[in-house]
C-alpha cells in the first residue's frame, strides 16, 4: 500500500557533512574495508566489563573522533541524534551523559544511521542548530544476547541469517558549506509488514520496506536509478538484496541492478562464516561513515542514494506470534563541485 | 554541568494544535480527570490477547481519535512521531503498519509526549510537513513485566515508587492557525545522571534533569516562573516534585512553587494505592492531551511550560551496577487570542 504525498523533503540549504568517523570491531576490521575505518579494535570488549558497556564506548569513540576530525569539540555541538539496538537505547543515552548537549533518542533499528543523518540535516537546514551529530552503534555480542540466543549456546545459524556488526559511526553535520559532501534530500520510510516471521531472515522482512521507500523517492523526484552512482541499501544482506531487486522489478518496473550495492553484503567481503552478510546499526554506519564518505569526498562517487533499512523486530512480540515490520529511511548524499 | 548555547528553539510560524486525544485505562479512568479523557476503557486488556497488543491498540485508538477530532483521515497525515516504553518501541511501530505514512520512532522514555510534540511542531514550523501526528503510550502491565517484576509475584512497592499509567495520547499538529493553541518554543533536554540507582525512585533520577531543562529555558528566554499559568512536569511524582523545587531553589535560585504541577501527582488524585503517583509515557500524555489542551482551548490557561521527564532506565544496565540517567524535553504551549 502506497499513499504518496510529498514524502521527499528537499534540503534547500544543503547541510554539509563536516566529517564522519567509523569505529570497528575485530571481525569487521578483518574485512575488505579496514583501511576506511578510523579506529579498529582487536578486542570486541573495547576494554569494558560488559558487551553493553563496550558498545557504549564504541559509540562515544566514534562521536569524539568525528567531532575532532571536524576540528570541533563537544562544546560546539548543539544537538546529538542517536539510537541503537539495545533495549532503552542505552549505548546512545549513556554515552552522552552530562555533556550539556540536547539529545534526541531514536529508534529505527538498523535504519538508524540514515535516520539520524536525516533528522540532523533537517535541523541544520531549518536553522534550528548550526552543528549537530548523528550517530549509531551495534555490537554482535550484545545483540545476539538480546535478540536471539546467548553466544555460549553455540547455536547453528541458518544461511539467511546475518551477523550483527560490531561498530559505530558518527557524522558531524553543519550549516557551513565548507565540505564537499552535502545532504540534498531525505525521505522518512513508513512501516511495512509483509508477514515475515523468521527472525533469522531479516533481509526478507526489510526488502519490501526498502523497495517502497526507493520507489516513492524515485517517483517523486522523477529520477531513474542511473542518475545515481550508487543506490546503497543498509543491511539487506545477500538474500534481502536479491528480493529487493525482484520486488522493484516486478512491482514497480524499476531496475536498480546496475547501481545497487548493500552494506550488509559489502562489510565482510567473502567471509563465508557470516551467512547472508552483516546487519545491525553499525553495518551501514561503518560502510557510509567510513568508505562512502571518503569516496564522495574524493569525487570517486558523486551521487549516492542511501536507504537505511531496519527490521523493527521484538523477541517478545515474535513469541506472541507477530510478524516483523520494517522501515527504510532515505538520505541523498551529493558531492558539491 | 550546564553548557548553554541557544538551546531554546523559537517556532516563528507557531504550529497549531489542531486536536488532541487521550485514551485511558481503568485505574486512570477512576481518577479525577476522567471527564477530560476521550475514551475510558473498563478493561486494561482493551480486548486484546496480550498487554503489549493492548498497548498497541490503545495508541492506535488515540491517533485515530485525534485525527478524527481534527476532521482529518490518516491520509491527511504526512508524518507520525511516536515512541513508547516497550522494548523496540513495538506499540508505536506496530500500530502504524502499512499506513503509508512517514514514521519517526522515538525513544525518550516517559518524556516522549513532550519530545514527539516538539519534533512534530518543528517539522511543521520548517514547512517539512503540513500536518503531523505526535503520539505515545504506556501500559501498567506491560511496563511492570518488562522493567520490574511480573505482576503475579505481587511485589510490595516502596513509598517512592510510581504506577505506570495505562493510557495513550495523540496530538495533530499542523501549519494552519485555525486552532487556539500553538507551540511557541521547544528545548531538547540533555542526558543528566546524578548517580541514582534505585529503580523504585524514578522521581529522584528525573528531578535533576527537569531542573536543568527548566533553568536553561527560563534563563535563555529571560522569563520567570510567574510568566506562566503553569509549569507542568511530566511524571516526577510526589517525591520527585519536592526534589525538583528544592534543586531549582538551592542550585538556581528559582522558585516555581506558585505555578508548579506534575502529571504524576495529578493523574490519580488521592488514590493512596499508587504511592508516589503516576509515571510512564501515558501519564503526561493523558494529562496534557486531555486536561491541559482543554484548559488552553477554553482560555482558562494561556501559557503552559510542559517539561516531559524521562528516566532512561534499563533493567539490564541496572543489574550491571549502572545508575539511571534522565532527560527532560520542554514544550511551551500558548493560547492565541
Boltz contact constraints between the chains, C-beta under 6 A:
constraints:
  - contact:
      token1: [A, 1]
      token2: [B, 98]
      max_distance: 6.0
  - contact:
      token1: [A, 1]
      token2: [B, 100]
      max_distance: 6.0
  - contact:
      token1: [A, 2]
      token2: [B, 100]
      max_distance: 6.0
  - contact:
      token1: [A, 3]
      token2: [B, 75]
      max_distance: 6.0
  - contact:
      token1: [A, 3]
      token2: [B, 100]
      max_distance: 6.0
  - contact:
      token1: [A, 7]
      token2: [B, 102]
      max_distance: 6.0
  - contact:
      token1: [A, 9]
      token2: [B, 128]
      max_distance: 6.0
  - contact:
      token1: [A, 50]
      token2: [B, 320]
      max_distance: 6.0
  - contact:
      token1: [A, 75]
      token2: [B, 3]
      max_distance: 6.0
  - contact:
      token1: [A, 87]
      token2: [B, 87]
      max_distance: 6.0
  - contact:
      token1: [A, 87]
      token2: [B, 314]
      max_distance: 6.0
  - contact:
      token1: [A, 88]
      token2: [B, 314]
      max_distance: 6.0
  - contact:
      token1: [A, 89]
      token2: [B, 107]
      max_distance: 6.0
  - contact:
      token1: [A, 90]
      token2: [B, 314]
      max_distance: 6.0
  - contact:
      token1: [A, 90]
      token2: [B, 317]
      max_distance: 6.0
  - contact:
      token1: [A, 93]
      token2: [B, 191]
      max_distance: 6.0
  - contact:
      token1: [A, 93]
      token2: [B, 312]
      max_distance: 6.0
  - contact:
      token1: [A, 93]
      token2: [B, 325]
      max_distance: 6.0
  - contact:
      token1: [A, 96]
      token2: [B, 191]
      max_distance: 6.0
  - contact:
      token1: [A, 97]
      token2: [B, 191]
      max_distance: 6.0
  - contact:
      token1: [A, 97]
      token2: [B, 193]
      max_distance: 6.0
  - contact:
      token1: [A, 97]
      token2: [B, 325]
      max_distance: 6.0
  - contact:
      token1: [A, 98]
      token2: [B, 1]
      max_distance: 6.0
  - contact:
      token1: [A, 98]
      token2: [B, 193]
      max_distance: 6.0
  - contact:
      token1: [A, 100]
      token2: [B, 1]
      max_distance: 6.0
  - contact:
      token1: [A, 100]
      token2: [B, 2]
      max_distance: 6.0
  - contact:
      token1: [A, 100]
      token2: [B, 3]
      max_distance: 6.0
  - contact:
      token1: [A, 100]
      token2: [B, 190]
      max_distance: 6.0
  - contact:
      token1: [A, 101]
      token2: [B, 190]
      max_distance: 6.0
  - contact:
      token1: [A, 102]
      token2: [B, 7]
      max_distance: 6.0
  - contact:
      token1: [A, 102]
      token2: [B, 188]
      max_distance: 6.0
  - contact:
      token1: [A, 102]
      token2: [B, 190]
      max_distance: 6.0
  - contact:
      token1: [A, 103]
      token2: [B, 190]
      max_distance: 6.0
  - contact:
      token1: [A, 103]
      token2: [B, 191]
      max_distance: 6.0
  - contact:
      token1: [A, 104]
      token2: [B, 188]
      max_distance: 6.0
  - contact:
      token1: [A, 105]
      token2: [B, 107]
      max_distance: 6.0
  - contact:
      token1: [A, 105]
      token2: [B, 108]
      max_distance: 6.0
  - contact:
      token1: [A, 107]
      token2: [B, 89]
      max_distance: 6.0
  - contact:
      token1: [A, 107]
      token2: [B, 105]
      max_distance: 6.0
  - contact:
      token1: [A, 107]
      token2: [B, 107]
      max_distance: 6.0
  - contact:
      token1: [A, 108]
      token2: [B, 105]
      max_distance: 6.0
  - contact:
      token1: [A, 126]
      token2: [B, 126]
      max_distance: 6.0
  - contact:
      token1: [A, 128]
      token2: [B, 9]
      max_distance: 6.0
  - contact:
      token1: [A, 188]
      token2: [B, 102]
      max_distance: 6.0
  - contact:
      token1: [A, 188]
      token2: [B, 104]
      max_distance: 6.0
  - contact:
      token1: [A, 190]
      token2: [B, 100]
      max_distance: 6.0
  - contact:
      token1: [A, 190]
      token2: [B, 101]
      max_distance: 6.0
  - contact:
      token1: [A, 190]
      token2: [B, 102]
      max_distance: 6.0
  - contact:
      token1: [A, 190]
      token2: [B, 103]
      max_distance: 6.0
  - contact:
      token1: [A, 191]
      token2: [B, 93]
      max_distance: 6.0
  - contact:
      token1: [A, 191]
      token2: [B, 96]
      max_distance: 6.0
  - contact:
      token1: [A, 191]
      token2: [B, 97]
      max_distance: 6.0
  - contact:
      token1: [A, 191]
      token2: [B, 103]
      max_distance: 6.0
  - contact:
      token1: [A, 193]
      token2: [B, 97]
      max_distance: 6.0
  - contact:
      token1: [A, 193]
      token2: [B, 98]
      max_distance: 6.0
  - contact:
      token1: [A, 312]
      token2: [B, 93]
      max_distance: 6.0
  - contact:
      token1: [A, 314]
      token2: [B, 87]
      max_distance: 6.0
  - contact:
      token1: [A, 314]
      token2: [B, 88]
      max_distance: 6.0
  - contact:
      token1: [A, 314]
      token2: [B, 90]
      max_distance: 6.0
  - contact:
      token1: [A, 317]
      token2: [B, 90]
      max_distance: 6.0
  - contact:
      token1: [A, 320]
      token2: [B, 50]
      max_distance: 6.0
  - contact:
      token1: [A, 325]
      token2: [B, 93]
      max_distance: 6.0
  - contact:
      token1: [A, 325]
      token2: [B, 97]
      max_distance: 6.0
